[in-house]
Amino acid sequence: MSPLVVDSLFAVAVFVLGLTSQVEISDMAPEMFAREPDVWAKLLIAAQALPLALRRRYPRSITLVVLSAFVIDRALDYPSTLATAGLILAIHAVGSELDRDVSLRFGGVMVAFVTVYTFLGYLTVASVGIEDIGFTFLSTVIPLALGREVYQRRQTLEMLEERAERAERERTEEAARAVAEERARIARELHDVVAHQMTVMTLQAEGARRIAKDSDARVLEALDTIRGAGHEALLEMRRMVGLLRTEPDDVELAPQPGVDRLDELVGQMEEAGLSVELRREGTPRPLAPGVDVNVYRIVQESLTNVLRHGGPGATAAVTLRYIPDSIEVDVADDGRGAASSLNDDGGGHGIVGMRERVALLDGQLRAGPRPGGGFEVHAVIPVPA
C-alpha cells in the first residue's frame, strides 16, 4: 500500500474521531466552553484532519494549515476534540521527513508556539487547565523526537543498502577482472605453447613432404593431410586466441559450421584415411542456428572417434533423417574401437560433450557398441515446424 493511501486513511480516521469526540465532550460538560458545536466547528475539525493525507509530501505546509485550524478552534473555545491528534501527526511528519537542522528549527518553533499559546489560553479561557500546558508540550515534543528517530533509521537503512549495492558492484567488477585475467592467461598459453608446437608440426610435415617427394603415394598423401590439418588447426587456434583476448560483449562471432558443410567434413575425413558415406533422407529444410551447428559438431566428434579408435580399414556411415518434428543423426562404423570410443579414453570428453549438446536442445542421444561390431551414435533433436 502506498504512503499516500496510508496517510489518507489516517486523515479520514482523525476526522471521524474528531466528529465523534466532539458530540461526546459537548454532552458531558457544555457549560465549560464558550461555544456549542456548529458547522464551523466541524469545518475546523476537517481542517485539522483531512490535510494529513499530504503530510509526508508537504510536512511544513500541512503543519501550518493544521496549526492554524487548531489555533482558531481553541480561540473560539469550541469543545476540544480528538482532532488535535492531527497536529501531533503533522509535527511527527516534520521530524520524519525533513533533515536534522530544518526539522529541529521548524519543529522547535512549532512546539514552543503551541506551548505558549496553551499557556495564554490557561490565563484567559476557563476551559484550559494548568495540566493542559504540560500535556501540550509533551504531546508535541515527543512526536517530533520520534519523527527524528524514524528519519535517522531510514537514513541508516538507505546507507546500508547503498553500501551493499556498492559491495555487490565491486564483487562483480572483481569477478569480471578475474575472468579477464584468466582469459588472457589461457590465450597466452595457447599462443605460446600449443600454437607454437602446432606450427612446428606443420613445418615439419611440409619439410618431410619436400624430402619425400619420390616416396610412396600413401606417405605423400598422409603428409599432405597432416599439413592441411595443421594449417586449419592454426587458423582455428588464432581465432580462439582472438576471442579470448576480446571482451565477450565486443566479440563478433565468426559463422559456425552447419549441415551444409558436412560434405566438406566427409572429404577431410577421407583425406585422413577414413571412408565415409553420407546420406540424407527426407526433405532438407533450414534449421535453427543452435540445431544446425550442434548437428555438425555431433557428426564431427563421432567421425573423429572412429578415426581415433576404429582401427585400420574402418568405414563409417552418416545418415541425416529429416522428419516433420525433428532431425535424426546416425553415425555408425564397423571399426574395432567400440569400447575405447564409449569410454572416451585419452582424457577426451567427446561422448559427454555430445550428450550435453543434445540435452540442451531437449533431444535424446544413444551411443554404444553395435550388435554386429563397431560403434553407433544416434541422436534425435526436436525441430519445431
Secondary structure as UniProt FT lines:
FT   HELIX           3..28
FT   HELIX           30..32
FT   HELIX           39..49
FT   HELIX           50..54
FT   TURN            55..57
FT   HELIX           59..75
FT   TURN            76..77
FT   HELIX           82..84
FT   HELIX           85..97
FT   HELIX           100..124
FT   TURN            126..127
FT   HELIX           130..189
FT   HELIX           190..194
FT   HELIX           195..211
FT   TURN            212..214
FT   HELIX           217..244
FT   HELIX           248..250
FT   HELIX           259..261
FT   HELIX           262..271
FT   TURN            272..273
FT   STRAND          275..281
FT   HELIX           289..309
FT   TURN            312..313
FT   STRAND          315..323
FT   TURN            324..325
FT   STRAND          326..333
FT   HELIX           338..343
FT   TURN            346..347
FT   HELIX           350..360
FT   TURN            361..362
FT   STRAND          364..369
FT   TURN            371..372
FT   STRAND          375..382
//
